[in-house]
Amino acid sequence: MEQEQQGGKPHVKAVRKNGDGDIVELQLSSGQVVGYEEAQQMAKNDQIANVNVFKGRDGDEHLRSDPDGREDNNLDNLPTF
C-alpha cells in the first residue's frame, strides 16, 4: 500500500496513538517521526503529500488524509509504529 511521493514530498506511512486512540505522532515515508501538531503545520505548508488540515465541529484543527474513496489509507487505518 505504499503511496507514491508527490513532488518529492513524503507521505504518512504509520502512526502512533495514545491510550485514547488519538494519533500523537506520525512516521513519514522519509523515516522522519513528527508530532501531530508539527504534522499539521507541515500539511499547511504543503510539505506532506496526501494530507490536509480541516476545522472540525469542535472548532479545533485536525489532520486527515485527502479523500480518495479508499479507507485503507485513512490516517486511523495506517499501521502503528
ABEGO torsion letter per residue (X at the ends): XBBBBBGGBBBBABBBBBAAGBBABBBBAAGBBBBAAAAAAAAAAGABBGBBBBBBAAGBBBBBBBBAGBAAABAAABBBX
